[in-house]
Amino acid sequence: MSSWTRGSLAALAVCALLFAGPAGCGPEAAHGPADGKPAEPVGKLLDHTDEEGRHYREVNGKTAPEVRVEVRPAADGDWGVRLVVRRFRFSPAGAAARATAGRGLAHLLVDGRLVVRLRAPEYRLPGRLVPHGTHHVTVRLYADDGTVWAVAGNPVQSTADVTASSPEPPEPPEPPESFRAAFPKESPQAVSPRS
């Protein structure tokens, strides 16, 4: 092998290590498209909005991200929330505010109210946010520009119904032996009024 070939292979190896993944070492790897224009945003903005006024971003159902939410009670009264996603990756905090296919974050809502924005697939939901009764825990996927991923005009989301019960009241203690002796369990006897 000539020294030029070894040097070229070494440069390619370093480039592969530095830019692992689909970005590669081409002119677009570090600076975006070669023509200097920013990448076109994916999908089509719709007039529909979520509760906070964020527009839906319609994408093809075959390539759209998917999410499923699982909620399980924890021993301390909290709830374990787990997101199972497909064709979706969570973006780190500080990601550029643009819609990139299959990237973004999730909003966790309880009964339609935003609880937290998630950048990871697991969360511990405090029990105080899920009081006694049945509640709807919803996870909705968003692009990094704040738009809602949508398919056929509907947000990409999943909802689980959870029912929180009140703590069981403790069983009353047995009365002491002296009390049971003084007041034996007998059926009450009818008392005739005096005439």
N, C-alpha and C positions, 0 to 999 in steps of 0.2 A: 504494500500500500504506500502511496506517496504521502508526503507530509501534508500536502493540500487536502487530501481526502480525510486524513486523520483529524486535521484541524476543523474541517467542515462537519465531520461527524460529532466532534466534541461540542461545537457550537450548537448543532441541532439538539444534542442531548441536554445541554444547559437550557436551551429555549424550551424544550419539552418539560423540564423540571419546573421552570419558572412560570410557565403558562399552561399548566396541566388542564385538560378538559378541551371543550370544543373551540376555545378562543384561538389556540395555536399561535404561530409566530408571524403571521402575515401582517400587512400594513394596518388591518382593521383591529388587530389584537389589543393594542394599547390605546389607539386613538379613535376608535369607532370606524364607520364606513370610510372607504378610501376617498370618496368624493367630498368628504367634510360635512355632509349633511347628517343630522341626527336620524336615528332609525325611526321608521314610521311606527306610530303606536298601533297596537293590535286591537282588533275588534271595532265595533261601531258604538258610539255613545247614543244612548236612548234618552227619551224625555222622562222615563220612570226614575224615581229617586227613593232612597231608603228614608228612615225616620229622621236622619240628620241632614237630608237634602243632597246626599251624594248620588251622582248619576250612575245608572247601570251601564256596564260595558258588555255589549252582546258579542259572544264568540261562538264558533261552530261547536255543536254538541259533541262531535267526534274527537275534538282536540281540547275541549274545555276541561278545566280542573274539576275534581269531584271531592266531596268531603262527607264523612260520616262521623257523628259524635256518639261517644259512649260515656254514660254517667253512672258511677257506682258510689254507694255510700261508703264513707271511711269510718273507722272505729271511733274517732273523736267528734263526730257530728258534722264534719265537713264532707265534701263530695269530690271524688276524683273524676276529672274530665279528661278524656283522651280523644284526640282527633285522628282519624285514619284518612289520609289524603291520597289522591291519585292524580298524576300529571300536574303536581303542584309542589313548589318548594318555598319554604319560609325565607323571606329576605331578612338580613340582619338589620338592626337599628341603624339609622342613618343612610339607608339605601336611597339611591336617586329616585326622585318623585316622578316616575314614568311607568307606564303600563308595559310590562314585559311579559310575554306569554308564559303562563304557568307559574308566576312568581307573585309574592305579596305577603299578606298577613291575614289573620282571622279576627273577627270581632265575636266575642262571647256575650250573648244577651240572655237575661232571665226575664221572662214575661215581657219581652219587647224592649227592655231597658238595657243599655250598654253597661257591661260590668268591667270588661278589660279587653285590650287589644293584644292578641297573642302572636308571638314570633317563634313559637315552639309548639309541638303537638300535645303537650300535657300541661294541666293546670289544676291547682287545688282550690276549689270553689268554697269559700267560707260558708259554714252552715247558717250564719245569720242572714245571708242573702237568699236563703231558701227556707222561709218560715213554714209553719204547719200548713199543710194543704198540698194541692197538685200544682206544679209549675212547669212551664215550657222553657227548656234550656236549648238555645239556638246558637249554632256556629255558622257564620257567613264569611265567605272568602272575598277579599278585596285586593285590587292591584296596588302597587306602591304609590300610584298617583291619587289614591283615595277613592277610585271608582269601584263599583260592585261588579264582580264577575257575574255574568248572566248568560242563560241559555233559554231561547224561545221566550224572552221577556220576563223570565223568572230568575231571582237571585240564586247563585250556587250556594246552597246552605243545607243544613241538616238540623232537625229538632228532635230532642228526646223529652218525653214527659216523665217527671220525677214527682214522687209523693213523699213529703216529709211528714212524719207523724210526731205528735207530742210525746215527750218522754212518758213512759208508763208511771202512774202514781204508785208509790211503794205500797205493798200490802200492809194493812194495819197490823200492829203487833198483837199477839194473843194477850188477853187480859191476864193479870197475875192470878195465881191459884186462890188467893184470899177473896178476890172479886168473884171468881167463878163459884166458890163455895157459898158466898152470901147471896148471889143471884144466879141460881141454876137455870140452865136453858130449859124452860118448860113452856108449853103453849099457854098463852094468857087465858085466864078463866073469866067468864062473864060475871059481872058484878050486878046484882039486882038492886035497883034503887029501893031505898027504904020508904015505906009508906007511913 
